[in-house]
Amino acid sequence: MFTSTILVFFFFVLFCFGGGGAKLWFLQDKEKKKKESIFDLSKYIDKTIRVKFQGGREASGVLKGFDPLLNLVLDGTIEYMRDPDDQLKLTEDTRQLGLVVCRGTSVVLICPQDGMEAIPNPFIQQHDG
């Protein structure tokens, strides 16, 4: 008898205060909206993209898939190697990685490979010689 009274009181409080009196807490999860990514990467499917990661690594590959957490699937991936003496400089050396799953939490930058070109640093004064 005592436990049924507590149970009735619990559901009364749940209906009055939890969910505005109309929804049960265990039904609210079903009604949550699906979270959407702020990036629309679907236009880059089957196109080559360049990705920069935390820690300075860079790679490019054909985007085959992604999810809202920015986990990426790249095919034909090439990693661009860094200079061992200066970790901020990329060398001409590359490494073939093939099919890769990139974890979204480590992705810093995503850009299309088409239209990328190296330009001189405008913040460094060039010596006329």
Long-range contacts (C-beta under 8 A, 24 or more apart in sequence): 35-68, 36-68, 37-66, 37-67, 37-68, 37-69, 37-70, 39-70, 39-110, 41-66, 41-72, 41-110, 44-112, 47-112, 47-113, 47-114, 48-112, 48-113, 48-114, 49-74, 49-110, 49-111, 49-112, 49-113, 50-109, 50-110, 50-111, 50-112, 50-113, 50-116, 51-102, 51-107, 51-109, 51-110, 52-107, 52-108, 52-109, 53-102, 53-106, 53-107, 53-108, 54-106, 54-108, 55-106, 56-82, 56-87, 56-88, 57-82, 58-90, 59-97, 59-100, 59-102, 60-113, 61-97, 61-100, 64-99, 67-104, 69-104, 69-105, 70-104, 70-105, 70-107, 70-110, 71-101, 71-102, 71-103, 71-104, 72-101, 72-102, 72-104, 72-107, 72-110, 73-99, 73-100, 73-101, 73-102, 74-99, 74-100, 74-102, 75-99, 75-100
